[in-house]
Amino acid sequence: MTALFDRQRLARLIEGAGERSPETSETPLEQAPPPIEEASPESEAPAASERAPIPPGAPGRFVRDLGPVNLAVHLTGASRMLYERLDAGDVAEVERLIAGSPELQQLYAANTDAGTRRHMILSFGIWLGVPCVLEKSGLTNEQPPEEIHVMARGPIAAAGGLYEADLVFDALASIGVEIAEIGCALDFGCSSGRVVRVLQAAYPDTRWHGCDPNAPAVAWASENLPAVELFVNGDAPPLPLADGSLDMAYAISIWSHFAPELGLRWFDEMHRLIRPGGHLVCTTHGFTSVALYAQLSLRTPQQSDEIIGALYRQGSWYAPEFGEEGDWGVVNPDWGTAFLSPEWMLTQLCPRWRVLEFAPGRNQDNQDVYVLERV
């Protein structure tokens, strides 16, 4: 169901779970880490015995030495490919129309990062219905209505999940795989098609599938994204696809919600569907997520301690935090909030899968990204 990072929604869910025991912006800015300053002789780090202890519940307790990192390559290839279909005159036309909207102009002027500006040209061009952008990018300006699930709305998200599409591209490129060479791929947990619409526009020769248990979202996507083969799936395997029929599958913030036992069943199903040598790109909550939520005060110190303890003891933590209302009407006691450690992933998945890439916190400085090869 592509349930990604939504601070307000997460806070409401956690508040409800505690009783039992932005228009969301899709794309944080990619920023280089600050330079490391060399310590002068006079400012050497204090000895361990001299350091002030970290009080219980302080966010610093949950920060690992291994912070968010990037993938082996960072090319933003999917969105770059769509952007480079435009010429200088097309970009100038979008910028002219942006200048006529104070809201859009403020956003555009505030972000000078080249990748973010490419995203904005595409998204704002789609939002404004600029003919050259619609025609050359292959994207559509159809937007899901309020009653249909989508992780982000408004002008910044009008082109679809550009950030996530780039993440999938980079994850595969980091192991030397080009999406253009992939014959058949699956968006597992596609919701209303926010990510797969971008990848299909960038790579129309690939046969794209998408599935999700949210029937209204899939119905809307089926009507508005006819080039993608979409279907509703159940809460548990199997999927109506043949053994070894996929070259690749991706799942953005899906295993971050499966109860671990159900998650293992779905890993087995992906192993059935993906041909030997094919790949699965997936994201999970891990130690970086615990640190982020603690820093943002989205989880209590007690909850963070509980999660960290479970990750070190057994490698996983799960709570059915969607409750009786479910997630956009999809009720499943094994779909809630899950955290998985890298050690759990290695122990449970290998040797049937090879872990070719691991980037902690790569998904929005939050979720860990894995690239698995089907053995």
JOZI-V663888 format. One record per pair of residues at least 12 apart in sequence whose C-alpha atoms are under 7 Angstrom apart, sorted by the first residue. I is the first residue (numbers start at 0). J is the second residue. Records with the same first field share a line. If there is no record, write none. Layout:
# JOZI-V663888
I=J  J
This chain:
# JOZI-V663888
0=188  189  190  211  213  253
1=188  189  190  251  252  253
2=150  252
3=150  252
5=23
10=297
12=320  321
13=298  320
16=320
22=151  152  153
23=151  152
24=151  155
25=151  156  162
26=162
27=363
28=115
56=300  301
58=290  293  294
61=289  290
62=290
66=287  359
67=287  359  360  361  364
68=358  359  360  361
69=358  361
70=169  170  173  358
71=173
72=169  172  173
73=169
74=169
75=165  169
76=165  168
77=164  165  168  198  201
78=118  161  165
80=201
81=136  201
82=117  121
84=135  136
85=135
89=131
90=120
93=120  124
118=161
119=155
121=158
122=154  155  156  157  158
123=154  155  157
125=140  157  158
126=140  154  157
128=140
136=200
137=200
138=158  197  200
140=157
141=223
147=215  216
148=190  191  216  327
149=190  191
159=193  194  196  197
160=193  194  197
161=194  197
163=194
164=194  197  198
167=280
170=370
174=355
179=202
181=205  246
182=205  206  246
183=205  206  207  245  246  247
184=206  207  208  245  246  247  248
185=207  208  209  247  248  249
186=208  209  210  248  249  250
187=209  210  211  248  249  250
188=210  211  250  253
189=209  210  211
190=211  213  216  217
191=216  217  219  220
192=220
207=227  228
208=227  228  229
209=228  229  230
210=229  230  231  232
211=231  232
212=231  232  233  234
213=231  329
214=231
217=229  230  231
236=265  268
237=268
240=272
241=272
242=271  272
243=271  272  273  274
244=272  273  274
245=272  273  274
246=273  274  277  278
247=273  277  278  279
248=278  279  280
249=279  280  281
250=280  281  282
251=281  282
252=282  283
254=282  283
255=282  283  284  336  337  338
256=334  335  336  337
257=333  334  335  337
258=317  333  334  337
261=333
270=373
273=373
274=373
275=373  374
276=372  373  374
277=372  373
278=370  371  372  373
279=370  371  372
280=369  370  371
281=368  369  370
282=366  367  368  369
283=338  339  366  367  368
284=337  338  339  366  367
285=338  339  340  366  367
286=340
287=359  360  365  366
288=365  366
289=303
291=365
310=339  340
314=339  340  342  343
315=338  339  340
316=337  338  339
317=336  337  338
318=335  336  337
319=332  333  334  335  336
320=335  336
321=335
351=373  374
352=371  372  373  374
353=371  372  373  374
354=369  370  371  372
355=370  371  372
356=369  370
357=369  370
